[in-house]
């Protein structure tokens, strides 16, 4: 019983092998077959392009491009002005072509351990623009580069005391009570 | 109408991104509610063609100086109103720095007619420095009519910015020397100071 089954299996394997070999054998084709097939494909493709239901796909692609352009034009403009605006000040050496002007601020603050300036040019950030000792025992200085305009600012002494710049006019308005100076860069 | 549906979808996708665009400087330095209120003023200003940056700086100034939230919003709203008045005085062709300087001048108590007169005397030159000097003079105690007369005289003569600054320095020196700031005119007046 078991020998008969093994025989049948071997026979089936041989038949299958021959079938596979026959299927794998290359079939010789007339060289014109490929050309005729390509011609037929082209002939069928042309009507497809002019079918009405393809038009909305083109419109859709155009609409997507237009929407993308609109978003690219509108959103970055808003974000540039509100999310990541360019600060009006650039500290350090002048950039080529920049219209920023060098401005030196100084404050006499003897017996102080640190002085910083906050203003419209540095987002009123106390950590952004520290002054350095001038070396004369009491004067602190900093060099800025500011574009022409009008800037409100004040000094922060030792992180706890506000002092306006006595060498520039005081701001006409004082919304928050602290002494503020105003600097005009022309 | 797939085309319309796609456009609606694009609009829906764009709307949340636009409505959530807030200045990160405000959100980092102010509490969420105050940042939103300030951002609304900034957006309104920009929609009206006014600069938003001075408003952001005013809010940041308040935050750094420890002002209350309501005071910050009130100061920003007030500046927005001054910028609007400045634009009404100078017209749509004024630059952002000119509008900012003019807003300060109006805040200091100067009349819009003074700004218009100055603009008419310097039609092709920046107005930032003359307006700033005018404001500074008033802030230092010169009566607005006298300050206006002095600055308009310089403008009428076609003087450069440096001479406006020199005028202010002259006044500062007088103040430092103990002379009264409220004296009549720094320069002889040739014409009435402003159009009435």
Interface residues (C-beta under 8 A of the other chain):
Chain A: X56 X59 X60 X63 X64 X67 X70 X71 X74 X75 X78 X79 X81 X82 X83 X84 X85 X88 X118 X120 X123 X124 X125 X126 X148 X149 X150 X152 X162 X169 X170 X171 X172 X173 X175 X176 X177 X178 X180 X182 X184 X186
Chain B: X2 X3 X6 X7 X10 X14 X17 X18 X21 X22 X23 X24 X25 X39 X42 X43 X46 X52 X53 X54 X56 X57 X58 X60 X61 X62 X63 X64 X65 X66 X67 X71 X75 X78 X97 X100 X101 X104 X107 X108 X109 X126 X128 X129 X132 X133 X135 X136 X138 X139 X140 X161 X162 X165 X168 X172
